Amino acid sequence: MQAHDQMYIDGAWRPAVGRDTIAVVNPADEQVIAHVPAGTAEDVDAAVRAARAAFPAWAATPPAERAARLLSLIHISDGA
């Protein structure tokens, strides 16, 4: 089982403010496969600030480039 103690916010991994975790359950067999940080209000505020700061540049990026970037995330997550 994996345990993750950081959150990806504003382009970097950082420790979560709180110590609570959430179990990640495999829907196929209902086994716990990992634990991830349970974000606090402070974590959410930091993520929202980062998203608001990034939005103007993202909105100015041509749609085809945005699509290519999003598709690359799919390929990263499925190991392709």
DSSP file (Angstrom, degrees, kcal/mol; ACC not computed):
  #  RESIDUE AA STRUCTURE BP1 BP2  ACC     N-H-->O    O-->H-N    N-H-->O    O-->H-N    TCO  KAPPA ALPHA  PHI   PSI    X-CA   Y-CA   Z-CA
    1    1 A M              0   0    0      0, 0.0     2,-0.3     0, 0.0    33,-0.2   0.000 360.0 360.0 360.0 140.0    0.0    0.0    0.0
    2    2 A Q  E     -a   34   0A   0     31,-2.0    33,-1.6     2,-0.0     2,-0.4  -0.685 360.0-160.4 -94.3 146.6    1.2    3.5   -0.8
    3    3 A A  E     -a   35   0A   0     -2,-0.3     2,-0.5    31,-0.2    33,-0.2  -0.994   5.5-168.7-126.1 126.6    1.2    6.4    1.5
    4    4 A H        +     0   0    0     31,-2.7    -2,-0.0    -2,-0.4    30,-0.0  -0.945  11.4 177.9-114.9 132.7    1.4    9.9    0.1
    5    5 A D        +     0   0    0     -2,-0.5    11,-1.3    31,-0.1     2,-0.3   0.268  58.1  70.7-118.1  11.9    2.0   12.8    2.5
    6    6 A Q  E     -C   15   0B   0      9,-0.2     2,-0.4    31,-0.0     7,-0.1  -0.868  61.3-144.4-128.8 162.8    2.2   15.7    0.0
    7    7 A M  E     -C   14   0B   0      7,-3.2     7,-2.4    -2,-0.3     2,-0.9  -0.947  21.5-124.7-123.9 145.2   -0.1   17.7   -2.3
    8    8 A Y  E     +C   13   0B   0     -2,-0.4     2,-0.4     5,-0.2     5,-0.2  -0.800  46.9 155.7 -93.0 105.4    0.7   19.1   -5.7
    9    9 A I  E >   -C   12   0B   0      3,-2.4     3,-0.9    -2,-0.9    38,-0.1  -0.998  60.3  -1.2-134.8 132.8   -0.1   22.8   -5.5
   10   10 A D  T 3  S-     0   0    0     -2,-0.4    -1,-0.1     1,-0.2     3,-0.1   0.864 130.1 -52.5  58.0  40.9    1.3   25.7   -7.5
   11   11 A G  T 3  S+     0   0    0      1,-0.1     2,-0.3    -3,-0.1    -1,-0.2   0.631 121.6  80.1  78.0  14.4    3.6   23.5   -9.6
   12   12 A A  E <  S-C    9   0B   0     -3,-0.9    -3,-2.4    -5,-0.1     2,-0.4  -0.998  78.7-110.7-151.3 151.2    5.3   21.8   -6.6
   13   13 A W  E     +C    8   0B   0     -2,-0.3    -5,-0.2    -5,-0.2    -7,-0.0  -0.675  43.9 171.7 -79.1 135.3    4.8   19.0   -4.1
   14   14 A R  E     -C    7   0B   0     -7,-2.4    -7,-3.2    -2,-0.4     3,-0.1  -0.988  37.7 -94.1-144.1 151.3    4.3   20.3   -0.6
   15   15 A P  E     -C    6   0B   0      0, 0.0    -9,-0.2     0, 0.0     2,-0.1  -0.361  44.7-111.5 -63.5 143.8    3.3   18.8    2.7
   16   16 A A        -     0   0    0    -11,-1.3    23,-0.1     1,-0.1    22,-0.0  -0.440  20.2-127.3 -69.0 150.8   -0.3   19.0    3.5
   17   17 A V  S    S+     0   0    0     -2,-0.1    -1,-0.1    -3,-0.1     2,-0.1   0.939  90.8  48.1 -66.6 -47.2   -1.2   21.4    6.4
   18   18 A G  S    S-     0   0    0     20,-0.2    -2,-0.1     2,-0.1    22,-0.1  -0.301  74.7-136.2 -88.8 175.5   -3.1   18.7    8.4
   19   19 A R        +     0   0    0     -2,-0.1    -1,-0.1    18,-0.1    20,-0.1   0.435  66.2 112.7-110.4  -4.1   -2.2   15.2    9.2
   20   20 A D        -     0   0    0     18,-0.2    18,-2.6    17,-0.1     2,-0.3  -0.364  50.0-159.1 -68.9 151.1   -5.5   13.5    8.4
   21   21 A T  E     -B   37   0A   0     16,-0.3     2,-0.4    -2,-0.0    -2,-0.1  -0.852  13.1-137.6-128.5 165.5   -5.6   11.1    5.5
   22   22 A I  E     -B   36   0A   0     14,-2.8    14,-2.4    -2,-0.3     2,-0.3  -0.983  24.1-124.8-121.7 133.1   -8.2    9.6    3.1
   23   23 A A  E     -B   35   0A   0     -2,-0.4     2,-0.6    12,-0.2    12,-0.2  -0.594  16.1-143.1 -76.7 137.4   -8.1    6.0    2.1
   24   24 A V  E     -B   34   0A   0     10,-3.1     9,-3.0    -2,-0.3    10,-1.1  -0.916  20.6-157.8-101.2 121.0   -8.0    5.3   -1.7
   25   25 A V  E     -B   32   0A   0     -2,-0.6     7,-0.2     7,-0.2     5,-0.0  -0.851  17.5-127.9-108.7 133.1  -10.1    2.3   -2.4
   26   26 A N    >>  -     0   0    0      5,-2.9     4,-2.6    -2,-0.4     3,-0.5  -0.670  18.0-151.1 -72.6 118.2   -9.8    0.0   -5.5
   27   27 A P  T 34 S+     0   0    0      0, 0.0    -1,-0.2     0, 0.0    -2,-0.0   0.737  89.7  62.7 -67.7 -20.2  -13.4   -0.1   -6.8
   28   28 A A  T 34 S+     0   0    0      1,-0.1    -2,-0.0     3,-0.1    -3,-0.0   0.891 128.5   4.1 -72.2 -38.3  -12.8   -3.6   -8.3
   29   29 A D  T <4 S-     0   0    0     -3,-0.5    -1,-0.1     2,-0.2     3,-0.1   0.376  92.2-122.3-129.3   2.9  -12.1   -5.3   -5.0
   30   30 A E     <  +     0   0    0     -4,-2.6     2,-0.3     1,-0.2    -5,-0.0   0.709  61.1 145.9  61.0  23.9  -12.7   -2.6   -2.4
   31   31 A Q        -     0   0    0     -5,-0.4    -5,-2.9     1,-0.0     2,-0.5  -0.711  57.0-112.7 -88.4 141.4   -9.2   -3.0   -1.0
   32   32 A V  E     + B   0  25A   0     -2,-0.3    -7,-0.2    -7,-0.2     3,-0.1  -0.622  37.9 174.3 -72.7 123.7   -7.4    0.1    0.3
   33   33 A I  E     -     0   0A   0     -9,-3.0   -31,-2.0    -2,-0.5     2,-0.3   0.572  59.0  -5.6-108.8 -13.3   -4.5    0.8   -2.1
   34   34 A A  E     -aB   2  24A   0    -10,-1.1   -10,-3.1   -33,-0.2     2,-0.4  -0.983  54.3-130.5-167.2 166.1   -3.2    4.1   -0.8
   35   35 A H  E     -aB   3  23A   0    -33,-1.6   -31,-2.7    -2,-0.3   -12,-0.2  -0.998  25.7-174.4-127.0 136.1   -3.7    6.9    1.7
   36   36 A V  E     - B   0  22A   0    -14,-2.4   -14,-2.8    -2,-0.4   -31,-0.1  -0.878  35.4 -84.3-126.2 158.3   -3.5   10.5    0.6
   37   37 A P  E     - B   0  21A   0      0, 0.0     2,-0.9     0, 0.0   -16,-0.3  -0.331  33.1-131.8 -62.5 141.1   -3.6   13.8    2.6
   38   38 A A        -     0   0    0    -18,-2.6   -20,-0.2   -22,-0.0   -18,-0.2  -0.856  33.9-126.7 -90.0 107.7   -7.1   15.1    3.5
   39   39 A G        -     0   0    0     -2,-0.9     2,-0.2   -22,-0.1   -20,-0.0  -0.215  19.7-144.6 -60.2 142.5   -6.7   18.7    2.4
   40   40 A T     >  -     0   0    0    -22,-0.1     4,-2.4     1,-0.1     5,-0.2  -0.453  33.4 -96.5 -95.1 174.2   -7.6   21.4    4.9
   41   41 A A  H  > S+     0   0    0      1,-0.2     4,-2.6     2,-0.2     5,-0.2   0.872 127.9  55.0 -58.9 -36.1   -9.2   24.7    4.2
   42   42 A E  H  > S+     0   0    0      2,-0.2     4,-2.1     1,-0.2    -1,-0.2   0.894 106.9  49.4 -65.6 -39.7   -5.7   26.2    4.1
   43   43 A D  H  > S+     0   0    0      2,-0.2     4,-2.2     1,-0.2    -2,-0.2   0.915 111.9  49.1 -63.4 -43.0   -4.6   23.7    1.5
   44   44 A V  H  X S+     0   0    0     -4,-2.4     4,-2.7     1,-0.2     5,-0.2   0.919 109.4  51.6 -63.5 -43.8   -7.7   24.5   -0.6
   45   45 A D  H  X S+     0   0    0     -4,-2.6     4,-2.5     1,-0.2    -1,-0.2   0.909 110.2  49.2 -59.8 -42.0   -7.0   28.3   -0.3
   46   46 A A  H  X S+     0   0    0     -4,-2.1     4,-2.1     2,-0.2    -1,-0.2   0.908 112.1  48.4 -64.2 -41.6   -3.5   27.8   -1.5
   47   47 A A  H  X S+     0   0    0     -4,-2.2     4,-2.5     2,-0.2    -2,-0.2   0.903 111.8  48.9 -65.8 -41.5   -4.7   25.7   -4.5
   48   48 A V  H  X S+     0   0    0     -4,-2.7     4,-2.7     2,-0.2     5,-0.2   0.910 110.2  51.3 -65.7 -42.0   -7.3   28.3   -5.4
   49   49 A R  H  X S+     0   0    0     -4,-2.5     4,-2.1    -5,-0.2    -2,-0.2   0.926 111.9  47.6 -59.2 -43.8   -4.8   31.1   -5.2
   50   50 A A  H  X S+     0   0    0     -4,-2.1     4,-1.9     2,-0.2    -2,-0.2   0.908 112.1  49.4 -64.3 -41.9   -2.4   29.1   -7.5
   51   51 A A  H  X S+     0   0    0     -4,-2.5     4,-1.5     1,-0.2    -2,-0.2   0.913 110.9  49.4 -65.0 -42.3   -5.2   28.4   -9.9
   52   52 A R  H  < S+     0   0    0     -4,-2.7    -1,-0.2     1,-0.2    -2,-0.2   0.893 111.6  49.2 -63.4 -39.1   -6.3   32.0  -10.1
   53   53 A A  H  < S+     0   0    0     -4,-2.1     4,-0.4    -5,-0.2    -1,-0.2   0.849 114.3  45.5 -68.6 -33.5   -2.8   33.1  -10.7
   54   54 A A  H  X S+     0   0    0     -4,-1.9     4,-2.1     1,-0.2     3,-0.3   0.703  93.1  82.9 -81.8 -20.2   -2.3   30.6  -13.5
   55   55 A F  H  X S+     0   0    0     -4,-1.5     4,-3.2     1,-0.2     5,-0.3   0.879  83.3  55.0 -59.3 -45.4   -5.6   31.2  -15.2
   56   56 A P  H  > S+     0   0    0      0, 0.0     4,-1.4     0, 0.0    -1,-0.2   0.917 112.7  43.2 -57.3 -42.5   -4.6   34.3  -17.3
   57   57 A A  H  > S+     0   0    0     -4,-0.4     4,-0.6    -3,-0.3    -2,-0.2   0.909 115.4  49.3 -68.3 -40.5   -1.7   32.5  -19.0
   58   58 A W  H >< S+     0   0    0     -4,-2.1     3,-1.0     1,-0.2    -1,-0.2   0.917 110.3  50.4 -64.0 -42.8   -3.8   29.3  -19.5
   59   59 A A  H 3< S+     0   0    0     -4,-3.2    -1,-0.2     1,-0.3    -2,-0.2   0.812 108.9  52.6 -65.3 -29.5   -6.6   31.3  -21.0
   60   60 A A  H 3< S+     0   0    0     -4,-1.4    -1,-0.3    -5,-0.3    -2,-0.2   0.573  87.4 101.3 -82.4  -9.4   -4.2   33.0  -23.4
   61   61 A T  S << S-     0   0    0     -3,-1.0     5,-0.1    -4,-0.6    -3,-0.0  -0.594  87.8-103.3 -76.7 133.2   -2.8   29.6  -24.5
   62   62 A P    >>  -     0   0    0      0, 0.0     4,-2.2     0, 0.0     3,-0.6  -0.245  28.3-118.6 -56.7 143.1   -4.2   28.5  -27.9
   63   63 A P  H 3> S+     0   0    0      0, 0.0     4,-2.7     0, 0.0     5,-0.2   0.851 112.3  55.4 -53.5 -39.5   -6.9   25.8  -27.6
   64   64 A A  H 3> S+     0   0    0      1,-0.2     4,-2.2     2,-0.2     5,-0.1   0.895 109.4  47.2 -63.8 -38.2   -4.9   23.3  -29.6
   65   65 A E  H <> S+     0   0    0     -3,-0.6     4,-2.3     2,-0.2    -1,-0.2   0.899 111.1  51.1 -69.4 -39.8   -2.0   23.6  -27.3
   66   66 A R  H  X S+     0   0    0     -4,-2.2     4,-2.4     1,-0.2    -2,-0.2   0.932 110.7  49.5 -60.8 -44.5   -4.2   23.3  -24.2
   67   67 A A  H  X S+     0   0    0     -4,-2.7     4,-2.7     1,-0.2    -2,-0.2   0.915 109.8  51.0 -61.2 -43.1   -5.7   20.2  -25.7
   68   68 A A  H  X S+     0   0    0     -4,-2.2     4,-1.9     1,-0.2    -1,-0.2   0.901 110.2  49.6 -62.3 -40.9   -2.3   18.7  -26.4
   69   69 A R  H  X S+     0   0    0     -4,-2.3     4,-1.1     2,-0.2    -1,-0.2   0.925 112.1  47.2 -63.9 -44.1   -1.1   19.4  -22.8
   70   70 A L  H >X S+     0   0    0     -4,-2.4     4,-1.1     1,-0.2     3,-0.5   0.908 110.9  51.7 -65.5 -40.9   -4.2   17.8  -21.3
   71   71 A L  H 3X S+     0   0    0     -4,-2.7     4,-1.8     1,-0.2     3,-0.2   0.860 102.9  59.8 -63.8 -34.1   -3.9   14.7  -23.6
   72   72 A S  H 3X S+     0   0    0     -4,-1.9     4,-1.9     1,-0.2    -1,-0.2   0.829  99.5  57.4 -64.5 -29.1   -0.3   14.4  -22.5
   73   73 A L  H <X S+     0   0    0     -4,-1.1     4,-2.5    -3,-0.5    -1,-0.2   0.877 103.7  52.5 -66.8 -36.8   -1.5   13.9  -18.9
   74   74 A I  H  X S+     0   0    0     -4,-1.1     4,-1.9    -3,-0.2     6,-0.3   0.930 110.0  48.3 -62.6 -44.6   -3.6   11.0  -20.0
   75   75 A H  H  <>S+     0   0    0     -4,-1.8     5,-1.1     1,-0.2     4,-0.3   0.848 111.6  49.9 -66.8 -34.1   -0.6    9.4  -21.6
   76   76 A I  H ><5S+     0   0    0     -4,-1.9     3,-0.9     4,-0.2    -1,-0.2   0.929 111.6  48.3 -68.1 -44.3    1.5   10.0  -18.5
   77   77 A S  H 3<5S+     0   0    0     -4,-2.5    -2,-0.2     1,-0.2    -1,-0.2   0.792 113.8  45.0 -71.2 -27.9   -1.2    8.5  -16.2
   78   78 A D  T 3<5S-     0   0    0     -4,-1.9    -1,-0.2    -5,-0.2    -2,-0.2   0.380 112.6-114.2 -98.6   7.4   -1.7    5.3  -18.3
   79   79 A G  T < 5       0   0    0     -3,-0.9    -3,-0.2    -4,-0.3    -4,-0.1   0.540 360.0 360.0  79.6   6.1    2.0    4.7  -18.8
   80   80 A A      <       0   0    0     -5,-1.1    -4,-0.2    -6,-0.3    -5,-0.1   0.486 360.0 360.0 -74.6 360.0    1.9    5.3  -22.5
